[in-house]
Every structure is written in structure tokens, then in C-alpha cells.
């Protein structure tokens, strides 16, 4: 993700979203869980995240990295 972050930032500037390179690193885990669920590939990490009554530390880490990732996103005009 560290290698793709500059390219992704440039691509998202075309649709007027300023996403810093650092934010892509925080968004790696939430994007990974979202993609695995949408494709239907349930990995052990995704299964642990989707279990409702267990793995609260994992959920806190993923949600925390999601909020840290979206914190610096700006809409340019």
C-alpha cells in the first residue's frame, strides 16, 4: 500500500478528493475487510471481524484505523 498510495492519491484528485499518502496506510485494513466481504472471500481475519460477540480488540483496531484514515480527507473545489 505504501507503494500505491501516491498513485491512488493522484487518481482521487481527479474526482476532487485530497487523500494524503499517510491516510492510505490507515485505510488498508478497513478496505481489505470491505473487499473480502464484497467478493465473498472470507479469510480468518474477515471471519474474526464479522463475529459479533468476540474479537473486540480486532474490531477496535479496524474501526480506529478507519477513523484515522478518513480524518485527513478533504474535498477540494
C-alpha positions as CSV (number, residue, x, y, z in Angstrom):
1,X,0.0,0.0,0.0
2,X,2.9,2.3,0.7
3,X,4.0,2.0,-3.0
4,X,0.4,2.5,-4.3
5,X,-0.5,5.4,-2.1
6,X,1.0,8.2,-4.3
7,X,-0.7,6.8,-7.4
8,X,-4.1,6.4,-5.5
9,X,-3.8,10.0,-4.2
10,X,-3.3,11.3,-7.7
11,X,-6.2,9.3,-9.1
12,X,-8.6,10.6,-6.3
13,X,-7.5,14.2,-7.0
14,X,-9.3,13.8,-10.4
15,X,-12.6,13.4,-8.5
16,X,-11.7,16.3,-6.1
17,X,-10.7,14.3,-3.1
18,X,-7.5,15.1,-1.4
19,X,-6.3,11.9,0.4
20,X,-2.8,12.1,1.9
21,X,-0.4,9.2,1.5
22,X,-0.4,8.5,5.2
23,X,-4.2,8.0,5.2
24,X,-4.0,5.2,2.7
25,X,-1.9,3.3,5.2
26,X,-4.6,3.6,7.8
27,X,-7.3,2.6,5.3
28,X,-5.6,-0.6,4.3
29,X,-7.3,-2.9,6.9
30,X,-10.8,-1.4,6.5
31,X,-10.6,-1.6,2.7
32,X,-9.3,-5.1,2.9
33,X,-12.2,-6.3,5.1
34,X,-14.7,-4.5,2.9
35,X,-13.3,-6.0,-0.3
36,X,-13.2,-9.5,1.1
37,X,-16.8,-9.3,2.3
38,X,-18.0,-7.9,-1.0
39,X,-16.2,-10.5,-3.1
40,X,-17.3,-13.3,-0.8
41,X,-13.8,-14.5,0.2
42,X,-14.0,-15.0,3.9
43,X,-10.4,-15.1,5.3
44,X,-9.8,-15.9,9.0
45,X,-9.2,-12.1,9.6
46,X,-12.5,-11.2,8.0
47,X,-14.4,-14.0,9.8
48,X,-13.0,-12.8,13.1
49,X,-14.1,-9.3,12.3
50,X,-17.6,-10.4,11.4
51,X,-18.2,-12.4,14.6
52,X,-20.4,-10.3,16.7
53,X,-19.6,-11.5,20.2
54,X,-15.8,-11.9,20.1
55,X,-12.6,-10.3,18.9
56,X,-13.3,-6.8,20.3
57,X,-9.7,-5.7,20.1
58,X,-9.6,-6.6,16.4
59,X,-12.8,-4.6,15.8
60,X,-11.4,-1.6,17.7
61,X,-8.2,-1.7,15.7
62,X,-10.0,-1.8,12.3
63,X,-12.5,0.9,13.3
64,X,-9.8,3.0,14.8
65,X,-7.7,2.8,11.6
66,X,-10.8,3.6,9.6
67,X,-11.4,6.8,11.6
68,X,-7.7,7.8,11.4
69,X,-7.8,7.2,7.7
70,X,-10.8,9.3,6.9
71,X,-9.8,12.1,9.3
72,X,-7.5,13.9,6.8
73,X,-9.6,13.5,3.7
74,X,-10.6,16.9,2.2
75,X,-12.9,17.8,-0.7
76,X,-11.3,20.3,-2.9
77,X,-13.3,22.7,-5.1
